[in-house]
Amino acid sequence: MTLAASVADYRLLARRRLPRALFDYIDGGAGNELTLAANRADLDALRLRQRVLRGVAAAGTAVEVLGQKLAQPVILGPVGLAGLYARRGEAQAARAAAAAGVPFCLSTVSICSIEEVAAASPAPFWFQLYVIRDRGYARELLARARAAGCATLVFTVDLPVFATRYRDVRNGMAGSATLGMRLARAWDAVRHAGWLLDVPLGGRPLTFGNLARAVPSARSLEAMKGWVDAQFDPAIAWRDLGWLREQWPGSILIKGVLDVDDARAAAGIGADGVLVSNHGGRQLDGAPSAISVLPRIVEAVGDRLEVLVDGGIRSGQDVAKALACGARAVMIGRAWAYALAARGEAGVGEVLALLRRELEVTLMLLGVEGAGQVDATALDGAGGV
Ligand SMILES: Cc1cc2nc3c(=O)[nH]c(=O)nc-3n(C[C@H](O)[C@H](O)[C@H](O)COP(=O)(O)O)c2cc1C
């Protein structure tokens, strides 16, 4: 077994295990991947302020987010099709998150259904909903999530259309693939026998668990894209979100906000929080990094909303930087997706443990006793974004 020391190592393990097209679907971003790169570059550009001899003998990583106690300020964000990366992948990840004391957020476009994850997970999880044209279907999904004990709804608003991701186009994942592409994909699957035996051949049929009526097969992104094109409602506006607040008595986190005015609008519709996010660089290529706009948004709405961030988080140091920029907590996407693809539930648990250990060490080197005490003074003034 290869020893993996960092999230980057899990990425390499995932690349080895998965067929190329599937790895690229996880790893890639929209357009020229400028925003994808900016998420990382802007985190890297921040410098932490080392303090010494402050008598910090131990540091606590626990925080409270939307009324829930988390062992560390990290949430497994919604990642579609995770059940294609490892067998019944969402159930595995939910179990790993529960064991680590952090929430798992189930995507609308998951392989495992809400009910399957509820049966597998010993802890309540969060549910992510896309803007869906068929309000009846949306209501049904919300009712199912509520029945499964989900307390927090993540409402994703940055995917009114599906942005072009060049890697997916080249791999024949984003439109109708030619016969040559399909054959190449089949051959690539055969070359990744570990994955082939674990996922397509090893378990129950692969379908979109939550969308059984809407999308019969999950064997390609095409099915998902077709559903997105037909069902996602680009005409929806803030004023239409009253129904959501009425439907959902629990917490609502609006995911995909990058603009101060939009964050204010989220507060206006009665949301409990916003997730500052550019969908991991997978939507508007050229949009700013999430970390660079975070401080502005915290300043504008931080007194009314809980502000979280995602995009490029790959280490405990990154988590500390996000806290220093004002986030209450972070979501991770690819970090857990790579780990799941590499080593299933154990891998996700390992990545969560490594993020927590790195955060703990970082807090001690910053000279603070708890994650909740990290603020802008933890940043070295010279390196700000
Ligand atoms: C493979 C993949 C699938 C995703 N699927 C969804 C999804 O179904 N719903 C959603 O709201 N966000 C989705 N996202 C976005 C993530 O929730 C998150 O915003 C992003 O991955 C954060 O960036 P990071 O991967 O650099 O951590 C997806 C991201 C990836 C990488």
The ligand as a Tripos MOL2 file, in Angstrom:
@<TRIPOS>MOLECULE
LIG
   31    33     1     0     0
SMALL
NO_CHARGES

@<TRIPOS>ATOM
      1 C1        -16.5430   16.2240   -9.3340 C.3       1 LIG1
      2 C2        -17.3170   17.3590   -8.7100 C.ar      1 LIG1
      3 C3        -18.7030   17.2960   -8.6680 C.ar      1 LIG1
      4 C4        -19.4230   18.3340   -8.0650 C.ar      1 LIG1
      5 N1        -20.7790   18.2280   -7.9570 N.ar      1 LIG1
      6 C5        -21.4670   19.1850   -7.3020 C.ar      1 LIG1
      7 C6        -22.8610   19.0330   -7.0820 C.ar      1 LIG1
      8 O1        -23.4650   18.0390   -7.4500 O.2       1 LIG1
      9 N2        -23.5060   20.0400   -6.4230 N.ar      1 LIG1
     10 C7        -22.8640   21.1680   -5.9810 C.ar      1 LIG1
     11 O2        -23.4840   22.0520   -5.3930 O.2       1 LIG1
     12 N3        -21.5340   21.3190   -6.1580 N.ar      1 LIG1
     13 C8        -20.8270   20.3530   -6.7930 C.ar      1 LIG1
     14 N4        -19.4710   20.4870   -6.9430 N.ar      1 LIG1
     15 C9        -18.7860   21.6540   -6.3710 C.3       1 LIG1
     16 C10       -18.3140   21.3300   -4.9580 C.3       1 LIG1
     17 O3        -19.4060   21.2170   -4.0590 O.3       1 LIG1
     18 C11       -17.4020   22.4310   -4.4050 C.3       1 LIG1
     19 O4        -18.0210   23.6900   -4.5560 O.3       1 LIG1
     20 C12       -16.0250   22.4680   -5.0730 C.3       1 LIG1
     21 O5        -15.5990   21.1760   -5.3940 O.3       1 LIG1
     22 C13       -15.0200   23.1370   -4.1410 C.3       1 LIG1
     23 O6        -13.7590   23.1950   -4.6900 O.3       1 LIG1
     24 P1        -12.6070   22.1020   -4.3860 P.3       1 LIG1
     25 O7        -12.9610   20.8890   -5.1840 O.co2     1 LIG1
     26 O8        -11.3810   22.7650   -4.8860 O.co2     1 LIG1
     27 O9        -12.6020   21.8260   -2.9070 O.co2     1 LIG1
     28 C14       -18.7360   19.4590   -7.5360 C.ar      1 LIG1
     29 C15       -17.3440   19.4980   -7.5920 C.ar      1 LIG1
     30 C16       -16.6260   18.4680   -8.1650 C.ar      1 LIG1
     31 C17       -15.1190   18.5260   -8.1650 C.3       1 LIG1
@<TRIPOS>BOND
     1     1     2 1
     2     2     3 ar
     3     2    30 ar
     4     3     4 ar
     5     4     5 ar
     6     4    28 ar
     7     5     6 ar
     8     6     7 ar
     9     6    13 1
    10     7     8 2
    11     7     9 ar
    12     9    10 ar
    13    10    11 2
    14    10    12 ar
    15    12    13 ar
    16    13    14 ar
    17    14    15 1
    18    14    28 ar
    19    15    16 1
    20    16    17 1
    21    16    18 1
    22    18    19 1
    23    18    20 1
    24    20    21 1
    25    20    22 1
    26    22    23 1
    27    23    24 1
    28    24    25 2
    29    24    26 1
    30    24    27 1
    31    28    29 ar
    32    29    30 ar
    33    30    31 1
@<TRIPOS>SUBSTRUCTURE
     1 LIG1         1 GROUP 0 **** ****
